[in-house]
Structure formats: structure tokens, C-alpha cells
Amino acid sequence: MTTTLSSSSASGASPADETSVHTLVVGTGPAGILAALGAAAAGPVLMVDRFTLPRDKSCGGMIHPLSQQIFAEMGATMPDDLLLDPQTVYFRYNDWDKHTTYDTKLGFLNVDRKPFDEWMTSLVDGKADIWDACEYRDHEQTPDGRLRVRLNARGQERFVTCDWLIGADGSRSRVRRALGLAPFDCYVTVQDYCLRSGPVDAVFDCFWTKEVPDLAIGYVIPKNERALVGLIYYPGTKRAHEQQDHALEVLRQRLNIGESIKREAWSALKHRNVRDIVSGRGQVLLVGEAGGFLSPTSGEGISWALDSGRSAGRAIAAGGVAEEVQARHRRGTAHLRRMIAWRLRIYPVMNSRWGKTLFGITPKFLIESITNHI
Ligand SMILES: Cc1cc2nc3c(=O)[nH]c(=O)nc-3n(C[C@H](O)[C@H](O)[C@H](O)COP(=O)(O)OP(=O)(O)OC[C@H]3O[C@@H](n4cnc5c(N)ncnc54)[C@H](O)[C@@H]3O)c2cc1C
């Protein structure tokens, strides 16, 4: 339930300008939602988000089979009306410089992120309160061993005291920084919603070409009558909008991409190494991109956010002191850490000139199998 700030007492035990809860979750993305759902079994949960809800996060809206599996395990069914035309798109990789194309059987459900997030937020109805337009600033330990969190709620300073603080605040996580951890390097991402000048293949079409400088990877996804064109540029890319205009020109020579009717720029984390993955410290747990949980090779992040958020929620629900809860969350995310470590080892190979050449001569069945693990 998204509550107004005047009904501030999630537990009812505190003065009017202070609120006390068992768990405070910063961020209402998929990681925060799953963490809140789990932690609700242990006591009152409050979620805060710096955006007004429903938020509008830039995203390809590709729902990986692992995300679908987590929803099935939760007993949550994505409403059919979230699905766009085509409902399922299969991953296809193109190296335009080497004139190679790989079709795969890796299918993603095709949604727009905003209504998908709105549906996900509805899952916490009755389980957690949500304050939107409310930004986490910092926190301190109280003499009785709790955490006092300072928030900026619609321009007003507010304090929330909690036993557990969950940082689910994405790639530029402030909660992470409050633990003394360095911020991530970030890719610059730009997405254009384009009209079509003709048919666009019904695939999740990923491409790479030297013709677009600083490009890590790009993609075109049909979304009803439009085509979403996204490009991920390496950290430090300057004048990304000019790069994007150039990229659209390059694309128009190959695909039926028409005029852009909406553009959005965002950021996505880039791991420096496996030490970037941190599941938390003391009474603070990190989940989703804030903890470094995202595929470094494909940039797919929703299933990693769901998985790590679920782990934190379960760790809190099982109770115990900070060391026990942290150890449980570390164990609950150990498989994600291993998967990221493996991907970080293959990423430089994938990106090198000889790696791309090797890819070009690799049998298709092997590409199929590798695709399922990136
Ligand atoms: C361009 C782009 C395309 C992508 N496409 C896909 C895709 O197709 N499929 C896929 O699986 N993944 C995709 N990803 C990755 C995916 O979007 C993220 O990995 C995923 O959303 C991470 O979830 P999260 O819950 O960790 O964080 P987020 O979804 O980023 O949520 C973090 C929330 O925290 C809030 N917040 C931040 N700071 C504060 C603060 N100080 N106080 C309060 N609230 C705060 C933000 O407002 C936000 O709502 C894409 C990413 C980008 C950038």
C-alpha cells in the first residue's frame, strides 16, 4: 500500500515525526519488493523510493526464464495484459562486422517496465507500507543497537528507526556508499522508442559493430507497433546522445527503424571485479544492483534482483543476530556470486578481437548452450 506521509507510524510506537519498523527497505524495484515480502514475516516493513510511484525505470523489459521461475515459485502470476506483441522474443546475436548471426532458443517475455513494476509493487499490498518521493540520506546506530535512518520525504526531513535496513537502491546505491564501499563504475545507457518504417523481426536482436564507437552492446526489441532501440556505452562515454543519433543512422541502414518518439538515458553497473559483490554488513543487507547482483555479460538484472532480494527477506524472517542473518544472506546469494565470478572471467574473452573471431567459428549448438549461461 502506498501511504501518505501523515499516516507515518508503521508500528504506531513512535512520536509523530519518527517511525519505528522492523525492516526498512530503500528502493521499490524487484530486489526491494522480494526483500520486503520475505521480511514481512518478521515484523512491520516500510519501503521508501525517491521516485513517485509508479516509477519509470529505463529497461528493455525482457523477462528472463529465471525471473518467470521465481514468480512461479512465489505463486505470483504475471497478468496477461502486461505482455506486448510479440509476447515472447528469442535472443539473437549479430556481429555486423563479421556478418555473423546466431538465433537461439532463449525466449524472454516482452513487457513494458512501468506496468510490470506497478504489478510487482501490488504484490506487497497489505504486507508493507510504501512512502514514495522519499529519499534515503544516511543512517546511524542508536545506543540500543537499532538503526536510525534519515530520509528526505517530499522536502521534509524524517527519521525511521529499524532493526534491519535493506539497500535495494540500484546501481548508484547510497546505502552501499554509507557502508564505506566505493561506488560502481557505470555503463551509460540510452534507449529510443522508435516508430517502424517497415517490419521488424520478432526477436530480441542484440548487435555489436565497430561503426558505433564506445558500444558495449546494442539491442532492438519490437514492442507492439514500435521498436525499442537500446545501446549500452562503456563507462566514461562522452556525448552519449550524439553517439545515439549516429547509432540510429547506422541502424536505419540495416533495419526498419523510423523516427524516435521518446528517448531516455540511464546507467547500469559495471563490475570491476568479484569484490564488487557485497551482500551487506552488520544490520544492513544489500540486494539487487546495490549488492552487485546483475549479469556482467548480458546486463540482465531482474532475475538477479529477485533472487538476491528473496535471500535477504528470508534471512531476516529466520531471525537471529546480525552475524547469523548476514551469514544466511551470504549463503543465499553464494550461487549468484559464483555465476558472476564465472562471467567476469569470460567477459574479457568475449569482448576481445580473437574472442569475437572464436565466436564466429563456434558451432551453433555450443553458442546455444553458452547463451543460457550469460
Ligand atoms: C537500459 C537498461 C535496460 C535493461 N534491460 C533489462 C532487461 O531487459 N531485463 C532485465 O532483466 N534487466 C534489465 N536491466 C537491468 C535491470 O533493470 C536492473 O538490474 C534491475 O531493475 C535491478 O533491480 P533493483 O531492484 O536492484 O534496482 P532498481 O530496479 O534500479 O530499483 C532501485 C530503486 O531504488 C530507488 N532509489 C535509488 N536511490 C534511492 C534513495 N537514495 N532513496 C530512496 N530510493 C532510492 C530508485 O528510485 C529505484 O526505484 C536493464 C537496465 C538498464 C539500465
The ligand as an SDF file (V2000), in Angstrom:
LIG
                    3D

 53 58  0  0  0  0  0  0  0  0999 V2000
   18.7150    0.4670  -20.1710 C   0  0  0  0  0  0  0  0  0  0  0  0
   18.5750   -0.7690  -19.3210 C   0  0  0  0  0  0  0  0  0  0  0  0
   17.9160   -1.8770  -19.8310 C   0  0  0  0  0  0  0  0  0  0  0  0
   17.7670   -3.0300  -19.0540 C   0  0  0  0  0  0  0  0  0  0  0  0
   17.0580   -4.0820  -19.5650 N   0  0  0  0  0  0  0  0  0  0  0  0
   16.8620   -5.1780  -18.8140 C   0  0  0  0  0  0  0  0  0  0  0  0
   16.0470   -6.2390  -19.2840 C   0  0  0  0  0  0  0  0  0  0  0  0
   15.5040   -6.1780  -20.3890 O   0  0  0  0  0  0  0  0  0  0  0  0
   15.8750   -7.3340  -18.4970 N   0  0  0  0  0  0  0  0  0  0  0  0
   16.4750   -7.4240  -17.2740 C   0  0  0  0  0  0  0  0  0  0  0  0
   16.3160   -8.4480  -16.5950 O   0  0  0  0  0  0  0  0  0  0  0  0
   17.2340   -6.4130  -16.7820 N   0  0  0  0  0  0  0  0  0  0  0  0
   17.4210   -5.2900  -17.5000 C   0  0  0  0  0  0  0  0  0  0  0  0
   18.1420   -4.2440  -16.9890 N   0  0  0  0  0  0  0  0  0  0  0  0
   18.6630   -4.3380  -15.6230 C   0  0  0  0  0  0  0  0  0  0  0  0
   17.5210   -4.1900  -14.6110 C   0  0  0  0  0  0  0  0  0  0  0  0
   16.7030   -3.0840  -14.9610 O   0  0  0  0  0  0  0  0  0  0  0  0
   18.0920   -3.9450  -13.2120 C   0  0  0  0  0  0  0  0  0  0  0  0
   19.1530   -4.8350  -12.9860 O   0  0  0  0  0  0  0  0  0  0  0  0
   17.0250   -4.1730  -12.1510 C   0  0  0  0  0  0  0  0  0  0  0  0
   15.9910   -3.2170  -12.2710 O   0  0  0  0  0  0  0  0  0  0  0  0
   17.6710   -4.0460  -10.7780 C   0  0  0  0  0  0  0  0  0  0  0  0
   16.6710   -4.0980   -9.8130 O   0  0  0  0  0  0  0  0  0  0  0  0
   16.9100   -3.4420   -8.3930 P   0  0  0  0  0  0  0  0  0  0  0  0
   15.6730   -3.7180   -7.6310 O   0  0  0  0  0  0  0  0  0  0  0  0
   18.2260   -3.8820   -7.8660 O   0  0  0  0  0  0  0  0  0  0  0  0
   17.1010   -1.8740   -8.6540 O   0  0  0  0  0  0  0  0  0  0  0  0
   16.1910   -0.8330   -9.4280 P   0  0  0  0  0  0  0  0  0  0  0  0
   15.1600   -1.5020  -10.2440 O   0  0  0  0  0  0  0  0  0  0  0  0
   17.1480    0.0890  -10.0990 O   0  0  0  0  0  0  0  0  0  0  0  0
   15.4480   -0.0810   -8.2640 O   0  0  0  0  0  0  0  0  0  0  0  0
   16.1300    0.7640   -7.3820 C   0  0  0  0  0  0  0  0  0  0  0  0
   15.1360    1.7230   -6.7720 C   0  0  0  0  0  0  0  0  0  0  0  0
   15.7910    2.4280   -5.7240 O   0  0  0  0  0  0  0  0  0  0  0  0
   15.3420    3.7680   -5.7390 C   0  0  0  0  0  0  0  0  0  0  0  0
   16.3620    4.5960   -5.0890 N   0  0  0  0  0  0  0  0  0  0  0  0
   17.6160    4.8450   -5.5230 C   0  0  0  0  0  0  0  0  0  0  0  0
   18.2590    5.6200   -4.6340 N   0  0  0  0  0  0  0  0  0  0  0  0
   17.3860    5.8620   -3.6250 C   0  0  0  0  0  0  0  0  0  0  0  0
   17.4680    6.6070   -2.4130 C   0  0  0  0  0  0  0  0  0  0  0  0
   18.5810    7.2540   -2.0440 N   0  0  0  0  0  0  0  0  0  0  0  0
   16.3780    6.6590   -1.6150 N   0  0  0  0  0  0  0  0  0  0  0  0
   15.2230    6.0000   -1.9610 C   0  0  0  0  0  0  0  0  0  0  0  0
   15.0900    5.2800   -3.1010 N   0  0  0  0  0  0  0  0  0  0  0  0
   16.1730    5.2140   -3.9130 C   0  0  0  0  0  0  0  0  0  0  0  0
   15.1730    4.0880   -7.2250 C   0  0  0  0  0  0  0  0  0  0  0  0
   14.2770    5.1660   -7.4000 O   0  0  0  0  0  0  0  0  0  0  0  0
   14.6310    2.7650   -7.7590 C   0  0  0  0  0  0  0  0  0  0  0  0
   13.2300    2.7460   -7.8050 O   0  0  0  0  0  0  0  0  0  0  0  0
   18.3070   -3.0750  -17.7410 C   0  0  0  0  0  0  0  0  0  0  0  0
   18.9750   -1.9580  -17.2240 C   0  0  0  0  0  0  0  0  0  0  0  0
   19.0990   -0.8130  -17.9910 C   0  0  0  0  0  0  0  0  0  0  0  0
   19.7750    0.4120  -17.4010 C   0  0  0  0  0  0  0  0  0  0  0  0
  1  2  1  0
  2  3  1  0
  2 52  2  0
  3  4  2  0
  4  5  1  0
  4 50  1  0
  5  6  2  0
  6  7  1  0
  6 13  1  0
  7  8  2  0
  7  9  1  0
  9 10  1  0
 10 11  2  0
 10 12  1  0
 12 13  2  0
 13 14  1  0
 14 15  1  0
 14 50  1  0
 15 16  1  0
 16 17  1  0
 16 18  1  0
 18 19  1  0
 18 20  1  0
 20 21  1  0
 20 22  1  0
 22 23  1  0
 23 24  1  0
 24 25  2  0
 24 26  1  0
 24 27  1  0
 27 28  1  0
 28 29  2  0
 28 30  1  0
 28 31  1  0
 31 32  1  0
 32 33  1  0
 33 34  1  0
 33 48  1  0
 34 35  1  0
 35 36  1  0
 35 46  1  0
 36 37  1  0
 36 45  1  0
 37 38  2  0
 38 39  1  0
 39 40  1  0
 39 45  2  0
 40 41  1  0
 40 42  2  0
 42 43  1  0
 43 44  2  0
 44 45  1  0
 46 47  1  0
 46 48  1  0
 48 49  1  0
 50 51  2  0
 51 52  1  0
 52 53  1  0
M  END
$$$$
